[in-house]
Amino acid sequence: MSDYEPVVGMECHAELLTESKMFCSCRNQFGGDPNTRCCPVCLALPGSLPVPNRKAVEFVILTSLALNCSITRHARFDRKNYFYPDLPKGYQISQYDCPIGTGGWIDIEVNGETKRVHIRRVHLEEDTGKLFHTVGNNSFVDLNRAGVPLMEIVTEFPPDIHSADEARAYLMKLRAILTYLGVCDGKMEQGSLRCEPNVSVRKLGNSTFGTKTEIKNLNSFRAVQRGIEYEVDRQISLLENGERVAQETRGWNEARGATYSQRSKEVEQEYRYFPDPDLVALEITDEWIEQIRASMPELPDAKMRRFQSEYGLNAADASQLTETRVLADYFELAAASCGDVRSAANWIMGDLSRLLNADSGDISNCKITPQQLGAMITMINNGTISGKLAKSLIERMFATGDDPDTIAEREGLLVMRDTGALAAAVAKVLDDNTNIVNDIKEKGLVGKKGFLVGQVMKATGGKADPKEVNRLIDERLA
Ligand SMILES: [Zn+2]
């Protein structure tokens, strides 16, 4: 089986985070009551005229720059004509032969190696509406999404991607860049970032490409990876059995973990593209491009390198902490507020991410502010709370959003400051465990001291300072 090479092209659609739709002033927003955000322009009613959304054009220029593309100076909108019930106009306004960005690339990391994936084009179009099919053969259409600005990013041909792992890494990097730029929220589960890989296989060393299939409805990184893996295996077994791969669009069934035939693409659809007569060509000046370039934020790769050099983090930690811009900002604020980079990284990647995963998973909704996390780390570092009790403290902070010192005081989590009470606890543990005390004093079994420390910690509900407990035990054993 391994003498086949998978070949994967990636076509991604990203809904842009503009206030209004692409060619009208209807609000661009997810969800809501069906058909409450559409107007004569969205519906292309006679007499209505589209006006391009400047912000959307700027977002596509910004993305093209971030993806190392060349920017055309004369872009144009074209009509892509086809009939489908979710397309109220009977055509989609898109860009055919004059896309905004061409010839770019991004670098991805797979198995510790960096690979460059070339990008063919980045263009701007409008989204379609949504169809809902209910039991009893009823179909409904919601046109709230029709006309939402949509950016399409297509990888170069011949493709650089040759495995499901590489496809997943590409999509993750692309999503990171888009969310860092703030042009798309990257929510695959809501369809604001959609990915349609086309997959073929060929015998290693073959210069011709195999027949490709396109996979739709992949709404997570995992689905993209599994969908491609499934499709590669399916195509190889067809070829091994002397059958042929049909050129078609295939859907992804998450529950079954399998792709299924949706429609044949034997005949290339004729879209009769032509320049939209209602829209003038888009003149993009050097000055405009430079203005947009100046607003470019630090991108994931640059941030990751800086986290390694500035904070001394290893590549894996730096990569995890720069996964999203919000997370990276959170880490930097927490580290700055306690001055302890290592602890900030550990708490965020450990307990905090565990709590987030069990909840919404979204750090932007986290009740603990970076400053509060920093304050908690400072409390551990200056011995106000033990590292062990801090684990319960962070859970309560996560649930309530209260300050760490308030919670610690309220719930009695602070380290014991009462030296008399601590000395009494130590004395009691030693009296209760005379056999162990003897083992240590007479047989020199110093390893057993840990048990005594543990007993004192237990007796004090974990609130004793272990260093102080050790000191008191040593004093009494001397
Ligand atoms: Zn509208």
Residues whose N, C-alpha, C, O or C-beta is under 5 A from the ligand:
A	BS01	ZN	C24 S25 C26 C38 C39 V41 C42
